[in-house]
Amino acid sequence: MAALQLFISAIVASFGAQAIKVVAELVKKKKIERKTWTKLGGMPSSHAALVAAVAASVFFEQGFSLLFVVTGVFAAIVLRDATGVRRHVGRVSAVVNEKHEAGLEESVGHTIPEVFWGCVFGALVAAAVYAF
């Protein structure tokens, strides 16, 4: 049952965060583009939601264990990458697009608030799954 709960937490957190972006776009632009479901970047971070849900699930299942520390370390790497490398790639893409009209994706990284709220959402999803 533990593996199923972890899997459900991860999937619901990831798709749920992406769904929030879709609803926000609908409210803001009064339309939904198909690519919004797979678009990188934006509030909240679905990557952050997923890794936070996995780490929180492991914690709810095992407490402060070796596996929790491992998932926490890997989550930190993913989160750092989202706010660091991927965010800078987006900035470079914007400059290249401006000069060469290359059509590169510019929204590939996250701001710290996007990652923070993704983590909160993921942990809350895991808590809800383990509460029932």
Protein Blocks (a to p, Z undefined) as FASTA:
>chain_A
ZZmmmmmmmmmmmmmmmmmmmmmmmmmnopacfklmmoggdjddfklmmmmmmmmmmmmm
nopafklmmmmmmmmmmmmmmmmmmmmmmmmmmmmmmmnonopafblbccfklmmmmmmm
mmmmmmmmmmZZ
